[in-house]
Protein backbone atom coordinates (compact mmCIF):
# COMPACT_ATOMS: atom_id res chain seq x y z
CA UNK A 1 0.00 0.00 0.00
CA UNK A 2 1.17 3.50 -0.77
CA UNK A 3 -0.18 6.98 -0.17
CA UNK A 4 -0.20 8.93 -3.44
CA UNK A 5 -2.07 11.93 -4.93
CA UNK A 6 -5.46 10.76 -6.17
CA UNK A 7 -6.96 11.83 -9.49
CA UNK A 8 -9.49 14.61 -8.84
CA UNK A 9 -12.06 16.65 -10.69
CA UNK A 10 -10.87 20.03 -11.90
CA UNK A 11 -11.65 22.65 -9.28
CA UNK A 12 -11.73 20.16 -6.40
CA UNK A 13 -8.87 20.21 -3.92
CA UNK A 14 -6.16 17.60 -4.53
CA UNK A 15 -6.01 14.81 -1.97
CA UNK A 16 -3.82 11.83 -1.25
CA UNK A 17 -5.22 8.36 -0.77
CA UNK A 18 -4.06 4.89 0.22
CA UNK A 19 -3.93 2.64 -2.84
CA UNK A 20 -3.07 -1.05 -3.22
CA UNK A 21 -1.32 -2.90 -6.05
CA UNK A 22 -3.28 -5.68 -7.74
CA UNK A 23 -6.68 -4.06 -7.16
CA UNK A 24 -7.48 -3.24 -10.80
CA UNK A 25 -9.06 -5.88 -13.02
CA UNK A 26 -6.37 -7.18 -15.36
CA UNK A 27 -8.39 -6.49 -18.52
CA UNK A 28 -8.62 -2.77 -17.60
CA UNK A 29 -4.90 -2.19 -17.06
CA UNK A 30 -3.89 -1.60 -20.69
CA UNK A 31 -6.77 0.67 -21.77
CA UNK A 32 -6.69 2.67 -18.53
CA UNK A 33 -2.92 3.08 -18.59
CA UNK A 34 -3.10 4.29 -22.20
CA UNK A 35 -5.90 6.76 -21.29
CA UNK A 36 -3.86 8.10 -18.36
CA UNK A 37 -0.79 8.58 -20.54
CA UNK A 38 -2.37 9.89 -23.74
CA UNK A 39 -4.46 12.67 -22.18
CA UNK A 40 -3.32 16.28 -22.42
CA UNK A 41 -0.26 17.23 -20.36
CA UNK A 42 -0.73 20.23 -18.11
CA UNK A 43 2.77 19.93 -16.71
CA UNK A 44 5.51 17.61 -17.94
CA UNK A 45 8.93 16.95 -16.49
CA UNK A 46 11.75 14.89 -17.97
CA UNK A 47 12.55 13.52 -14.49
CA UNK A 48 11.30 10.52 -12.59
CA UNK A 49 10.57 9.77 -8.96
CA UNK A 50 10.89 6.58 -6.91
CA UNK A 51 8.00 4.19 -7.53
CA UNK A 52 5.95 4.16 -4.31
CA UNK A 53 4.65 0.65 -5.06
CA UNK A 54 8.07 -0.98 -5.46
CA UNK A 55 11.14 -1.48 -3.30
CA UNK A 56 13.31 -2.08 -6.37
CA UNK A 57 15.78 0.81 -6.79
CA UNK A 58 15.41 0.78 -10.58
CA UNK A 59 11.61 1.18 -10.54
CA UNK A 60 10.75 4.80 -11.22
CA UNK A 61 7.53 6.68 -12.02
CA UNK A 62 7.25 9.55 -14.46
CA UNK A 63 6.53 13.11 -13.34
CA UNK A 64 3.81 15.25 -14.86
CA UNK A 65 0.21 16.39 -14.55
CA UNK A 66 -2.39 15.22 -17.07
CA UNK A 67 -6.02 16.12 -17.83
CA UNK A 68 -8.96 15.07 -19.95
CA UNK A 69 -10.69 18.42 -19.36
CA UNK A 70 -12.76 17.07 -16.46
CA UNK A 71 -10.24 15.32 -14.21
CA UNK A 72 -6.58 15.98 -13.35
CA UNK A 73 -4.01 13.33 -12.31
CA UNK A 74 -0.33 12.68 -11.92
CA UNK A 75 1.29 11.04 -14.97
CA UNK A 76 2.69 8.46 -12.53
CA UNK A 77 -0.81 6.94 -12.45
CA UNK A 78 -0.15 5.46 -15.89
CA UNK A 79 2.87 3.66 -14.42
CA UNK A 80 0.98 2.60 -11.26
CA UNK A 81 -1.74 1.05 -13.43
CA UNK A 82 0.56 -0.53 -16.04
CA UNK A 83 3.14 -2.02 -13.69
CA UNK A 84 1.17 -2.68 -10.50
CA UNK A 85 -2.53 -2.74 -11.49
CA UNK A 86 -3.37 -0.07 -8.90
CA UNK A 87 -7.06 0.86 -9.12
CA UNK A 88 -7.78 4.60 -9.05
CA UNK A 89 -10.89 5.96 -7.30
CA UNK A 90 -14.06 4.33 -8.63
CA UNK A 91 -15.57 7.62 -9.88
CA UNK A 92 -12.47 8.28 -11.99
CA UNK A 93 -12.43 4.73 -13.38
CA UNK A 94 -16.12 5.02 -14.31
CA UNK A 95 -15.44 8.38 -15.97
CA UNK A 96 -12.57 6.96 -18.07
CA UNK A 97 -14.71 3.96 -19.02
CA UNK A 98 -17.59 6.26 -20.04
CA UNK A 99 -15.18 7.88 -22.53
CA UNK A 100 -14.21 4.48 -23.93
CA UNK A 101 -10.77 5.02 -22.39
CA UNK A 102 -10.11 7.70 -25.02
CA UNK A 103 -9.28 11.13 -23.65
CA UNK A 104 -10.86 13.99 -25.59
CA UNK A 105 -8.60 16.51 -27.24
CA UNK A 106 -7.94 19.56 -25.09
CA UNK A 107 -6.78 22.87 -26.54
CA UNK A 108 -3.64 24.57 -25.32
CA UNK A 109 -5.83 27.38 -23.97
CA UNK A 110 -7.91 24.88 -21.97
CA UNK A 111 -4.76 23.19 -20.63
CA UNK A 112 -3.36 26.58 -19.54
CA UNK A 113 -6.65 27.50 -17.84
CA UNK A 114 -6.62 24.15 -16.02
CA UNK A 115 -3.01 24.69 -14.96
CA UNK A 116 -3.96 28.09 -13.52
CA UNK A 117 -7.00 26.67 -11.72
CA UNK A 118 -4.82 23.90 -10.26
CA UNK A 119 -2.21 26.41 -9.06
CA UNK A 120 0.50 25.05 -11.35
CA UNK A 121 3.10 27.75 -12.00
CA UNK A 122 3.41 28.77 -15.63
CA UNK A 123 6.41 30.30 -17.38
CA UNK A 124 6.09 33.98 -18.14
Order of alpha helices (4+ residues) and beta strands (2+ residues): beta-beta-beta-alpha-beta-beta-beta-alpha-alpha-alpha
